Amino acid sequence: MRHPVFHRLSAVAFVFGSAPPTHAQTLAPPDPFAALDRGLRPDVAPPAGTPPRWSLGERMRHYRVPGVAIAILSNGVVQAAGFGLREAGTRDAVDRDTLFSVGSISKLVTAATTLRLVARGQVDLDRDVGAYLKRWKLPPSAAVPEPKVSLRMLMTHSAGFGVHGFADYQPAEPLPTLLQVLDGTGPAKNEAVRFKHVPGLRSDYSGGGVTVEQMTIEDATGRPLAELAKAEVFAPLGMRRSTFESPLSPARSNIAKAHDAKGAVTALPRGWESFAESGASGLWTSASDLGRLLGGLIKSYQGRADFLPQSLATAMMTRVSPGVFGLGPRLGGSGTGRHFFHMGANQSYLSFIEGYPETGEGFVILTNGGNGGGLIAEIRNALTDAIGQGAHAELRGVVLRTPPSPDFRGKYRLDAAVPLALRGALTDNFEYDSVEIDVVGDAVRIVLPGQETPTPLIPLGPAQFALPGLYTFILEFSRDAFGTVRGVTISMPEAASMAYYARE
């Protein structure tokens, strides 16, 4: 039985479309939230015994996350609910309309706004954005002396820009302008947004590039993103609580406060941070609102809504090589299990959205604690198990019959000769030039650059091991015909990505 504080609060169901819902349309699964009662699980189960299964309440307490909001899309119906508290130590309950900071999920709203402008011919996906920019110009470099960048490149993280993400701003800190963010000048906390790579040749996740996208559509239309998103996304989809306001006004009420990794309220006295780079990470929204976005995108892809033209919705959900992104979302899976998704990670809020364009299913997970990432992975596993399309399938570890080979131990360096198109998601999610493997007794451990404590790997076979997390990596050691360990292949099965690290 669930602890009373984790009872579902204010669930709501709604159907997309302009016509009034019929009885048949409003039929939904008996309880789409049932998987949360005892369905949360790790990515890799231990080799012996019954695989662990947890309730949402148990894991919220484990991770010290006070509040969670979840929306589930099924058969065209979105149901949203809140669990736990907006602020630890109070009785302020999270509900379907509670506002959360959603970090990089903001990029999906920015992308949808851009595509609505593309549909009307106000901007072009493949035109050099220099033709639109007025307040800032693309900065030339020795490697890129005459830069030309398109919105398609910016939206798929292939424009060559640096600045992966941005720091939050505390209540007493001044917010920089968008121009100060791009140039990395005070009070901005980030380095300047400049080229790391030649545009179009590789994928490298860049909040800086999305900030250039924001500047582009603002300069092209003469309107700020907050106004554009309200007109192009929030109003058409009925996202009544969503805003890019920064700092967020307390007058909006029903706000999930920020909590650190220990579950304590932070960002005081207000109780939440601010975000200068709106398009990359500044959205405040609710589970019910993001459920509407999910439904609008999927129905556009299926040709059952006119939020986006079907051709643009299809392009949005089609991978652009050499990365794993479409026009905004990240992509994974295949067939009916094909899905688009995005993580959001600001300092005190973590969030996740995932949709299945072929089947019309999906979900949203919002949290207000610094440890929300681990909790989100387990909730995601429960919800995808319930969807049943094979995404994020559980791996089962094994007990090694003999101790691991001691000659796995050593340093390994990335083989850059492996094409970027094959490395795919690993270029961002495992962005290390080298790794170190340690073998102690029956344990194989990995030491990543900048990491002091080795991380144990879970055996999947004599030479195959898993590094679990929100993204699970599989390591397989290669031994040649002369009996020598030559390297280790690291892969992400769900993203069809692999890299090879040769032994030094």
C-alpha positions as CSV (number, residue, x, y, z in Angstrom):
1,M,0.0,0.0,0.0
2,R,1.3,3.4,-0.9
3,H,2.3,5.9,1.9
4,P,-0.5,8.6,2.1
5,V,1.9,11.3,1.0
6,F,2.5,9.5,-2.3
7,H,-1.2,9.0,-3.2
8,R,-1.9,10.3,-6.6
9,L,-3.2,13.9,-6.6
10,S,-5.5,15.6,-9.0
11,A,-5.3,13.2,-12.0
12,V,-6.7,14.6,-15.2
13,A,-7.5,13.1,-18.5
14,F,-8.0,14.9,-21.7
15,V,-8.3,14.1,-25.4
16,F,-6.6,15.9,-28.3
17,G,-8.7,17.3,-31.1
18,S,-11.2,20.0,-31.6
19,A,-14.4,17.9,-31.4
20,P,-16.0,17.2,-28.0
21,P,-14.8,13.8,-26.7
22,T,-17.1,10.8,-27.2
23,H,-17.4,8.0,-24.6
24,A,-15.3,5.8,-26.8
25,Q,-12.6,8.4,-27.0
26,T,-12.3,8.9,-23.3
27,L,-11.8,5.2,-22.6
28,A,-8.3,4.8,-21.1
29,P,-6.4,1.9,-19.5
30,P,-7.9,1.0,-16.1
31,D,-5.1,2.7,-14.3
32,P,-2.1,4.0,-16.3
33,F,-0.3,4.7,-13.1
34,A,-0.5,1.1,-11.8
35,A,3.1,0.5,-12.9
36,L,4.3,3.0,-10.2
37,D,3.0,0.8,-7.4
38,R,5.6,-1.9,-7.7
39,G,7.2,-1.6,-11.2
40,L,10.2,0.7,-10.8
41,R,13.4,-1.2,-11.5
42,P,17.1,-0.9,-12.3
43,D,18.5,-1.1,-15.8
44,V,20.6,-4.2,-15.0
45,A,19.2,-6.7,-12.5
46,P,21.5,-8.7,-10.2
47,P,22.3,-12.3,-11.3
48,A,20.6,-14.1,-8.5
49,G,17.2,-13.9,-6.9
50,T,14.1,-12.1,-7.9
51,P,14.9,-8.9,-9.8
52,P,14.1,-5.9,-7.6
53,R,10.9,-4.0,-8.1
54,W,10.0,-0.9,-6.1
55,S,7.1,1.5,-5.6
56,L,7.4,5.2,-6.5
57,G,7.1,6.2,-2.8
58,E,10.0,3.9,-1.8
59,R,12.3,5.3,-4.5
60,M,11.4,8.9,-3.8
61,R,12.4,8.4,-0.2
62,H,15.6,6.6,-1.3
63,Y,16.7,9.4,-3.7
64,R,15.4,12.1,-1.3
65,V,13.2,13.7,-4.1
66,P,10.2,15.4,-2.5
67,G,7.9,15.8,-5.5
68,V,7.2,14.1,-8.8
69,A,4.6,14.8,-11.5
70,I,3.9,12.4,-14.3
71,A,1.8,12.5,-17.5
72,I,1.0,9.4,-19.5
73,L,-0.3,9.4,-23.1
74,S,-2.3,6.4,-24.4
75,N,-4.9,6.1,-27.1
76,G,-5.0,9.8,-27.6
77,V,-5.7,10.4,-23.9
78,V,-3.3,12.2,-21.5
79,Q,-3.6,11.5,-17.8
80,A,-1.5,13.6,-15.5
81,A,-0.9,13.3,-11.7
82,G,1.2,14.6,-8.9
83,F,3.0,12.7,-6.2
84,G,4.7,14.0,-3.0
85,L,5.4,17.6,-2.1
86,R,6.3,20.9,-3.7
87,E,8.4,21.7,-0.7
88,A,9.8,19.2,1.8
89,G,8.5,19.6,5.3
90,T,5.2,21.2,4.2
91,R,1.8,19.8,3.1
92,D,2.0,21.6,-0.3
93,A,1.2,18.7,-2.6
94,V,2.4,18.4,-6.2
95,D,-0.5,18.1,-8.7
96,R,-0.9,17.9,-12.5
97,D,-0.5,21.7,-12.9
98,T,2.5,22.2,-10.6
99,L,5.2,24.2,-12.3
100,F,8.7,22.6,-12.6
101,S,11.9,23.8,-14.3
102,V,12.5,21.2,-17.1
103,G,16.0,22.1,-18.2
104,S,16.8,20.9,-21.7
105,I,13.3,19.8,-22.5
106,S,13.0,23.5,-23.3
107,K,14.8,22.6,-26.5
108,L,11.8,20.7,-27.7
109,V,9.5,23.8,-27.3
110,T,12.1,25.9,-29.0
111,A,12.3,23.4,-31.8
112,A,8.5,23.3,-32.2
113,T,8.4,27.1,-32.2
114,T,11.1,27.2,-35.0
115,L,9.3,24.5,-37.1
116,R,6.0,26.5,-36.8
117,L,7.9,29.5,-38.2
118,V,9.4,27.3,-40.9
119,A,5.9,26.1,-41.9
120,R,4.8,29.7,-42.6
121,G,8.0,30.5,-44.5
122,Q,9.3,33.0,-41.9
123,V,12.6,31.1,-41.6
124,D,14.2,28.4,-43.7
125,L,15.7,25.3,-42.2
126,D,18.7,25.3,-44.6
127,R,19.5,29.0,-45.1
128,D,22.6,30.4,-43.4
129,V,21.3,31.9,-40.2
130,G,23.7,34.8,-40.7
131,A,20.9,36.2,-43.0
132,Y,18.6,36.5,-40.0
133,L,21.0,37.5,-37.2
134,K,21.0,41.2,-36.3
135,R,22.3,41.5,-32.7
136,W,25.1,38.9,-33.1
137,K,27.2,37.5,-35.9
138,L,28.6,34.0,-36.3
139,P,32.1,34.2,-34.9
140,P,34.8,33.2,-37.4
141,S,37.8,31.1,-36.3
142,A,40.9,29.7,-37.8
143,A,39.1,26.4,-38.6
144,V,35.9,28.2,-39.7
145,P,37.0,31.4,-41.3
146,E,33.7,32.0,-43.1
147,P,31.0,30.3,-41.0
148,K,27.7,29.2,-42.5
149,V,25.3,27.5,-40.2
150,S,21.7,26.5,-40.8
151,L,18.8,26.0,-38.4
152,R,18.8,22.3,-39.3
153,M,22.4,22.1,-38.0
154,L,21.6,24.1,-34.8
155,M,18.6,21.9,-34.0
156,T,20.5,18.6,-34.5
157,H,23.6,19.7,-32.6
158,S,25.7,19.5,-35.7
159,A,26.6,23.2,-36.1
160,G,30.0,22.8,-34.5
161,F,29.4,25.0,-31.5
162,G,30.7,24.4,-28.0
163,V,29.1,25.1,-24.6
164,H,27.3,21.8,-23.7
165,G,25.1,23.4,-20.9
166,F,24.7,26.3,-18.6
167,A,24.8,27.0,-14.9
168,D,21.8,28.1,-12.9
169,Y,21.5,31.6,-11.4
170,Q,20.6,31.9,-7.7
171,P,18.0,34.4,-6.5
172,A,20.5,37.2,-5.7
173,E,22.5,36.9,-8.9
174,P,21.8,39.2,-11.9
175,L,20.8,37.6,-15.2
176,P,22.8,38.3,-18.3
177,T,21.2,39.2,-21.6
178,L,21.1,36.7,-24.5
179,L,24.0,38.6,-26.2
180,Q,26.1,38.4,-23.0
181,V,25.4,34.6,-22.9
182,L,26.6,34.2,-26.5
183,D,29.7,36.2,-25.9
184,G,30.4,34.8,-22.5
185,T,30.6,38.2,-20.8
186,G,29.5,39.1,-17.3
187,P,27.2,38.4,-15.6
188,A,27.0,35.3,-17.8
189,K,28.7,32.3,-16.2
190,N,29.5,30.3,-19.4
191,E,32.4,30.6,-21.8
192,A,31.7,32.3,-25.1
193,V,29.7,30.3,-27.7
194,R,32.3,29.6,-30.4
195,F,33.0,26.9,-32.9
196,K,34.7,23.7,-31.7
197,H,34.2,21.9,-35.0
198,V,33.6,22.6,-38.7
199,P,29.8,23.0,-39.1
200,G,27.9,19.9,-40.4
201,L,30.5,17.3,-39.9
202,R,29.9,15.9,-36.4
203,S,27.3,15.8,-33.7
204,D,28.3,17.5,-30.4
205,Y,25.4,18.4,-28.0
206,S,25.4,22.1,-27.6
207,G,23.1,24.3,-25.5
208,G,25.2,27.1,-27.0
209,G,24.0,26.2,-30.5
210,V,20.3,26.2,-29.4
211,T,20.9,29.6,-27.9
212,V,22.0,30.7,-31.4
213,E,18.8,29.1,-32.7
214,Q,16.9,31.3,-30.2
215,M,18.7,34.4,-31.3
216,T,18.0,33.5,-34.9
217,I,14.2,33.2,-34.6
218,E,14.0,36.3,-32.4
219,D,15.9,38.4,-34.8
220,A,14.0,37.0,-37.8
221,T,10.6,37.9,-36.3
222,G,11.5,40.8,-34.0
223,R,9.8,39.0,-31.1
224,P,11.3,37.4,-28.0
225,L,11.1,33.6,-27.6
226,A,8.7,33.9,-24.6
227,E,6.2,35.7,-26.9
228,L,6.8,33.4,-29.9
229,A,6.4,30.2,-27.9
230,K,3.2,31.4,-26.3
231,A,1.7,32.2,-29.7
232,E,3.1,29.2,-31.6
233,V,3.1,26.4,-29.1
234,F,1.5,27.2,-25.7
235,A,-1.8,28.7,-27.1
236,P,-2.4,26.2,-29.9
237,L,-1.9,23.2,-27.6
238,G,-3.6,24.6,-24.6
239,M,-0.4,24.7,-22.5
240,R,-1.8,27.3,-20.1
241,R,0.7,27.0,-17.3
242,S,3.9,27.1,-19.4
243,T,6.2,30.1,-19.5
244,F,9.8,31.2,-20.3
245,E,9.6,33.9,-17.7
246,S,12.8,34.3,-15.9
247,P,13.1,34.9,-13.0
248,L,9.8,33.1,-12.4
249,S,7.3,35.2,-10.5
250,P,6.0,33.7,-7.2
251,A,2.6,35.2,-8.3
252,R,2.3,32.2,-10.7
253,S,1.8,30.0,-7.6
254,N,1.8,26.2,-7.4
255,I,5.6,26.0,-8.0
256,A,7.7,23.0,-7.1
257,K,10.6,24.4,-5.1
258,A,14.2,23.4,-5.7
259,H,15.9,20.7,-3.5
260,D,19.5,19.6,-3.3
261,A,20.8,16.0,-3.4
262,K,20.0,15.6,0.3
263,G,16.4,16.7,-0.1
264,A,16.8,20.1,1.5
265,V,15.2,23.2,0.0
266,T,17.7,25.4,-1.8
267,A,17.9,28.6,-3.9
268,L,16.6,30.5,-0.9
269,P,14.9,32.7,0.0
270,R,12.7,32.3,-3.1
271,G,13.2,28.6,-3.5
272,W,14.1,28.2,-7.2
273,E,16.8,29.2,-9.6
274,S,16.7,31.3,-12.8
275,F,17.9,30.6,-16.3
276,A,19.2,33.2,-18.7
277,E,19.3,31.0,-21.9
278,S,15.6,30.4,-22.2
279,G,15.6,28.4,-25.4
280,A,18.1,25.9,-24.1
281,S,17.0,25.4,-20.6
282,G,14.6,28.1,-19.3
283,L,11.1,26.5,-19.6
284,W,8.8,26.3,-16.6
285,T,5.9,23.9,-17.3
286,S,3.6,21.2,-15.8
287,A,3.1,17.5,-16.4
288,S,-0.3,18.1,-18.0
289,D,1.1,20.8,-20.3
290,L,4.0,18.6,-21.5
291,G,1.5,15.8,-22.1
292,R,-0.3,18.2,-24.5
293,L,3.0,18.9,-26.3
294,L,3.7,15.2,-26.6
295,G,0.2,14.5,-28.0
296,G,0.4,17.4,-30.4
297,L,3.8,16.3,-31.8
298,I,2.7,12.7,-32.2
299,K,-0.6,13.5,-33.8
300,S,1.1,15.8,-36.2
301,Y,3.5,13.0,-37.2
302,Q,0.5,10.6,-37.7
303,G,-1.3,13.2,-39.8
304,R,-4.2,13.6,-37.3
305,A,-3.5,17.1,-36.2
306,D,-2.3,20.3,-37.9
307,F,-0.1,21.6,-35.1
308,L,2.9,20.9,-37.5
309,P,2.7,19.8,-41.1
310,Q,3.2,16.1,-41.3
311,S,6.3,16.5,-43.4
312,L,8.0,18.7,-40.7
313,A,6.8,16.4,-37.8
314,T,8.4,13.5,-39.7
315,A,11.6,15.4,-40.2
316,M,11.6,16.3,-36.5
317,M,11.5,12.6,-35.7
318,T,14.1,11.5,-38.2
319,R,17.8,11.1,-37.4
320,V,20.2,13.5,-39.0
321,S,23.6,11.8,-39.4
322,P,26.1,11.5,-37.9
323,G,24.3,12.2,-34.6
324,V,21.2,10.7,-33.0
325,F,19.1,13.8,-33.0
326,G,16.2,14.8,-35.2
327,L,15.1,18.4,-35.3
328,G,15.1,18.9,-31.6
329,P,14.5,15.5,-29.9
330,R,16.9,12.6,-29.6
331,L,15.8,9.3,-31.2
332,G,16.1,5.6,-30.3
333,G,14.6,2.2,-31.0
334,S,13.1,0.8,-34.1
335,G,9.7,-0.3,-35.5
336,T,6.8,0.3,-33.1
337,G,9.4,0.7,-30.4
338,R,10.9,3.7,-32.1
339,H,10.8,6.7,-29.8
340,F,11.9,10.3,-29.4
341,F,12.9,11.6,-26.1
342,H,14.8,14.3,-24.2
343,M,16.3,14.7,-20.7
344,G,16.2,17.9,-18.8
345,A,18.8,18.6,-16.0
346,N,19.0,21.9,-14.2
347,Q,20.8,22.1,-10.9
348,S,17.8,21.1,-8.7
349,Y,15.3,19.8,-11.2
350,L,15.5,16.8,-13.5
351,S,12.9,15.7,-16.1
352,F,12.3,13.4,-18.9
353,I,9.9,13.1,-21.9
354,E,9.5,10.2,-24.3
355,G,7.0,9.5,-27.1
356,Y,6.3,6.6,-29.5
357,P,5.2,8.2,-32.8
358,E,4.0,4.9,-34.4
359,T,1.8,3.8,-31.5
360,G,0.8,7.2,-30.0
361,E,2.0,6.4,-26.5
362,G,4.4,8.3,-24.3
363,F,5.0,9.9,-20.9
364,V,6.5,12.8,-19.0
365,I,8.4,12.7,-15.7
366,L,9.2,15.8,-13.6
367,T,11.1,16.0,-10.3
368,N,12.3,18.7,-7.9
369,G,15.4,17.1,-6.4
370,G,19.1,17.0,-7.2
371,N,19.0,13.2,-7.2
372,G,16.1,13.0,-9.7
373,G,18.2,11.4,-12.4
374,G,18.3,8.0,-10.8
375,L,14.7,8.1,-9.9
376,I,13.7,9.1,-13.4
377,A,15.5,6.1,-14.9
378,E,13.6,3.7,-12.7
379,I,10.2,5.4,-13.4
380,R,11.0,5.4,-17.1
381,N,11.7,1.6,-16.9
382,A,8.4,1.0,-15.2
383,L,6.5,3.0,-17.8
384,T,8.2,1.5,-20.8
385,D,7.7,-2.0,-19.5
386,A,3.9,-1.1,-19.3
387,I,4.0,0.2,-22.9
388,G,5.6,-3.1,-23.9
389,Q,7.5,-2.1,-27.0
390,G,10.8,-3.3,-25.8
391,A,12.5,0.0,-25.2
392,H,14.9,0.1,-22.3
393,A,14.6,-3.7,-21.8
394,E,16.0,-5.0,-18.5
395,L,19.4,-6.7,-18.7
396,R,20.3,-9.5,-16.3
397,G,23.7,-9.9,-14.9
398,V,25.5,-13.2,-14.5
399,V,27.8,-14.8,-11.9
400,L,31.2,-15.3,-13.5
401,R,32.2,-19.0,-13.4
402,T,35.8,-18.1,-13.0
403,P,37.5,-14.8,-11.8
404,P,37.7,-12.1,-14.4
405,S,40.9,-12.1,-16.4
406,P,43.5,-9.9,-14.7
407,D,44.9,-8.8,-18.1
408,F,41.7,-6.7,-18.6
409,R,43.5,-4.3,-16.3
410,G,45.1,-1.3,-18.1
411,K,44.5,2.0,-19.9
412,Y,42.6,2.3,-23.1
413,R,42.4,5.1,-25.6
414,L,39.6,6.0,-28.0
415,D,40.3,5.0,-31.6
416,A,39.2,8.0,-33.6
417,A,39.3,6.0,-36.8
418,V,35.8,4.6,-35.9
419,P,33.5,6.8,-38.0
420,L,31.4,9.3,-36.2
421,A,28.3,7.9,-37.7
422,L,29.0,4.6,-35.9
423,R,29.9,6.3,-32.6
424,G,26.7,8.3,-32.7
425,A,25.3,8.9,-29.2
426,L,28.6,7.9,-27.6
427,T,30.1,11.2,-28.9
428,D,28.0,12.9,-26.2
429,N,27.1,10.3,-23.7
430,F,30.5,8.7,-23.4
431,E,32.7,11.6,-24.3
432,Y,36.0,10.3,-23.0
433,D,39.3,10.1,-24.9
434,S,40.5,7.4,-22.5
435,V,39.4,5.0,-19.8
436,E,41.2,2.9,-17.2
437,I,40.1,-0.6,-16.2
438,D,41.0,-2.1,-12.8
439,V,40.5,-5.7,-11.7
440,V,40.4,-6.5,-8.0
441,G,39.5,-10.0,-7.1
442,D,36.1,-10.9,-8.7
443,A,35.4,-7.2,-9.6
444,V,36.1,-5.4,-12.8
445,R,35.9,-1.6,-12.3
446,I,36.2,1.4,-14.6
447,V,37.8,4.7,-13.8
448,L,36.7,7.6,-16.0
449,P,38.7,10.8,-16.5
450,G,38.0,13.2,-13.6
451,Q,36.7,10.4,-11.5
452,E,38.5,9.4,-8.3
453,T,36.4,6.4,-7.2
454,P,36.2,3.4,-9.6
455,T,32.8,2.3,-10.7
456,P,32.1,-1.4,-10.5
457,L,30.9,-3.1,-13.7
458,I,28.2,-5.7,-13.8
459,P,29.2,-9.0,-15.5
460,L,27.1,-10.0,-18.6
461,G,29.6,-12.7,-19.6
462,P,33.3,-13.6,-19.3
463,A,34.5,-10.6,-21.3
464,Q,31.3,-8.5,-21.3
465,F,30.2,-6.0,-18.7
466,A,27.6,-3.3,-18.2
467,L,27.9,0.2,-16.8
468,P,24.3,1.0,-15.8
469,G,22.6,4.4,-15.5
470,L,20.1,6.5,-17.4
471,Y,22.0,5.3,-20.4
472,T,23.5,1.7,-20.1
473,F,26.8,1.1,-21.7
474,I,28.1,-2.4,-22.7
475,L,31.9,-3.0,-22.5
476,E,33.3,-6.0,-24.3
477,F,37.0,-6.8,-24.2
478,S,38.6,-8.1,-27.4
479,R,41.3,-10.7,-27.3
480,D,43.2,-11.6,-30.5
481,A,44.3,-14.9,-31.9
482,F,47.6,-14.7,-30.0
483,G,45.8,-14.4,-26.7
484,T,46.4,-10.7,-26.1
485,V,43.8,-8.2,-24.9
486,R,43.8,-5.5,-27.6
487,G,41.0,-3.2,-26.6
488,V,37.5,-2.8,-25.4
489,T,34.4,-2.0,-27.5
490,I,31.9,0.3,-25.8
491,S,28.3,0.3,-27.1
492,M,24.9,1.7,-26.5
493,P,22.6,-1.0,-27.8
494,E,19.4,1.1,-27.8
495,A,21.1,3.8,-29.8
496,A,23.0,1.5,-32.2
497,S,26.2,3.3,-31.3
498,M,29.7,1.9,-30.6
499,A,33.2,3.1,-30.1
500,Y,36.5,1.2,-29.8
501,Y,39.2,1.9,-27.2
502,A,42.6,0.4,-28.0
503,R,44.9,-0.7,-25.2
504,E,47.8,1.7,-24.6
